[in-house]
Amino acid sequence: MNAEEAKVGCFQMVLVLLLGINYVIVAMSHGLSVFHNYTPKFYCEMKDSTHKSYGCQVMENSSMFANLTFTSPEVSAFTSCSGEYHFETEFMENSVVTEWGLVCEKRYLSFLGPTVYYIGVLLGAWITGFLIDRIGRLPVQAICLYVQGTIAVALYIVQSYPAFLVLRSLQGVFVQGLQNSTYILSLELFPARSRTLVALIMQISWSMGLILLALLSYVIPDWRILQLAVSVPTAITVLYIWWTSTIACNILDDLTPSFQINRHITFALSAILEMATNTFVYFVLSRYGRRLPICTYQSFNGIVCILIAVFFILTATVAPWIDIAKTTMLLFGKVTVMSTLSIVYLYTVEIFPTVIRGRCLGLCVMSAKIGSLSILHLLLLRPVSLPIPLLIIGILCLVSGVLVLILPETLNKILPDQVMDMKNIIDENNCKDDDINTENDVKEEDLTERQILRQKLFSENWVDAGNGILVNFMENKNTE
């Protein structure tokens, strides 16, 4: 059955909610890096001594730095601890950083965790994109779902940091494949009138995953047990994944909080903000379509980046309003960026035909992850020239916001199956613009004819002879 002919009821809503569990898994996997790299206050305890040296020792003058968690990253040479690093934790937290001592001279290793993960995400978006179009959405979804769950269990027992990095990169490959296949499948199962609502449910599932991760990380302070707990939803999907396959065949952040509890609350509040933002975006998309909202939000993104760059330039100026303006712009920028991402993901699926949809979405996600990987390098430029990249990004956002208006509108349009279907949508969009211009021309012509008729009716030379006939007596007199 064609998806456009399907009636959407409670049964179909249950189906998309079950698929939303996959998005919960993806969100928690993406957010784990925040808790893996948590670095509490630490000190070096010298051998054969009770002396405690807090922070890192700089090699040049052996002066003490404050805990690097609370300072901006700077390139410095640190001396090795002649004893052993100890971490002061209130609730016996155990993170990847504390387990392998990734501080001071080993601090650069802590950045490898999220880096290799997002390299895996980048590769996963590209590789699984082709597989989604080649072998189908559901097989790729099932493979990625259970492989990433198996890797999550393997991370629980891993004993070396290099092995941890390898497993995290592989997990990134399959997690991204799960995200892309789930999103495409959920939209293809529903008619055009329901796609915006389905996209909202997927985004809310994402936010719920982040909230759940914040709660789990607060209750479970050990990163290994937390990693195992995150894999539990994968086991739940065994109960319905193949059932949904049968139905498918029939239906077709820079600042670290000072206190441990704030870390979890901040993460949860960020997820709640994202949920509220996506709900608002649903009403915007339902009314204004895709192109205009993307153009608007991208323009806002560009303006925010440019203003933040200006604030960085004005950091030498001490004024209360600068801090307030920074906070306001950052919060507003977070909202606009989240809105843009949710719309772009939906628009990408709608605009490309079925035969190449997985590959195109994979390539777009891969491009996005290249930007994510570059963020760490941009942050290293903060003491030097961070405003310059921000200005460049802001200008690119403004340009891309204008260029999106060239693309066709996909609101309430049937998903294209072939490339020719996409061309038909573009032609239909152009025809509508032509029809609007033609209607305007016709209206102007009708207006001109009415003005001429009005002048004739009120002229002494023209007389109404009945049946819509106007006679010019002056012309008849001249003829005689």
PyMOL commands that set and color helices and strands:
alter all, ss='L'
color gray80, all
select helices_A, chain A and resi 3-5+10-36+68-70+96-100+104-135+137-157+161-188+192-219+223-230+232-239+241-251+260-288+291-316+320-351+354-380+382-385+387-406+419-457+473-479
alter helices_A, ss='H'
color red, helices_A
select strands_A, chain A and resi 41-45+52-54+84-88+462-466+469-472
alter strands_A, ss='S'
color yellow, strands_A
deselect
rebuild
show_as cartoon
